[in-house]
Amino acid sequence: MPDQAFEGSSDTAGGALTAPPAVRVQGLWKRFGEQIAVAGIDLELPAGKFIGLVGPNGAGKTTTLSMVTGLLRPDQGRVEVGGHDVWRDPVAVKSRIGVLPEGLRLFERLSGRELLAYSGRLRGLPGAEVDKRAAQLLDVLDLAGSQHKLVVDYSTGMRKKIGLAAALLHNPQVLFLDEPFEGVDPVSAQIIRGVLERYTASGATVVFSSHVMELVESLCDWVAVMAAGRIRAQGTLAEVRGTAPTLQSAFLELVGASGRDTGDALDWLGGGAR
């Protein structure tokens, strides 16, 4: 598909141009041996939105994000970010995205400030601009007091925040986050949330995976529900929730977990040891 296909499409009713998607995924597959992790999914993620990719553990969320961001080659399918093919034009795509993967490996023998200086210069930003942006990010993310501390000594929340700072430093159009709030204390989570809300308010796009429905419901404009390697629903929060009282209840119904109970399987549990 040529790049110009993403320049906007004509609305047949009024002739107006509709905004192109930030990310387009077509027929994406990934197998690991006999295990199908992602089974031919299609997605169109709108630009300028806070987007949640939600699903139970093992649904294929991390595998999908890894393929979308160029970290894992798909067996089949196509991914475009801003009109550029992730695998045919990787330089153009990676200059436009920021990524905070789950279990991010950092250069632990650098200080937080050194890590940002290295990341920014690796991106080709002028040194003075890198230093200015790094100082601002460290301050906003409440890391200024620890900027000269080695990353190896950072807590989980601090690692998430310095990883987010590195992902934002070059001001990407689309930011991909895999479980960004996992293992993060409430104070750090609130700081991260504030930065992301400010980022999307400027017109940028955030795509993040999670299995915490309350968090997704409070943050996201648009949601895709994934289970067993397939997309079960996608659309605005209201569309996906439908008539369900909460996203959690809609999610359980979509993934086939609604009404499950243990029955008599654990009738021995409780009441003290026997």
Number of C-alpha atoms within 10 A of each C-alpha: 10 8 11 10 10 19 13 13 14 11 10 8 6 7 9 11 12 11 14 18 19 22 22 21 19 15 15 22 23 22 15 9 7 6 8 14 22 27 17 18 17 18 17 17 25 19 20 20 23 25 25 27 26 24 27 18 12 13 21 24 27 22 20 24 21 19 23 24 23 16 14 13 16 21 14 13 16 20 24 24 25 21 22 23 22 22 17 12 13 15 12 15 23 18 15 17 21 24 24 23 23 15 10 12 10 14 14 14 13 18 19 31 22 19 22 26 24 17 19 23 16 9 13 12 15 10 13 11 15 21 18 11 20 27 17 16 22 20 13 15 19 18 20 17 9 16 21 13 17 17 22 14 13 17 13 14 20 20 21 26 27 26 21 24 27 23 22 24 21 21 16 20 22 28 24 24 23 21 22 22 23 15 12 19 13 11 11 18 17 14 14 22 15 13 17 19 16 11 22 18 13 9 14 20 25 26 22 26 26 21 20 15 18 11 12 23 18 10 16 19 17 22 28 21 24 25 22 18 23 20 23 16 17 20 18 17 21 15 12 20 21 12 11 13 9 15 21 18 15 19 25 15 13 19 18 11 12 13 7 8 8 7 7 8 8 8 8 10 10 8 6 6 6 6
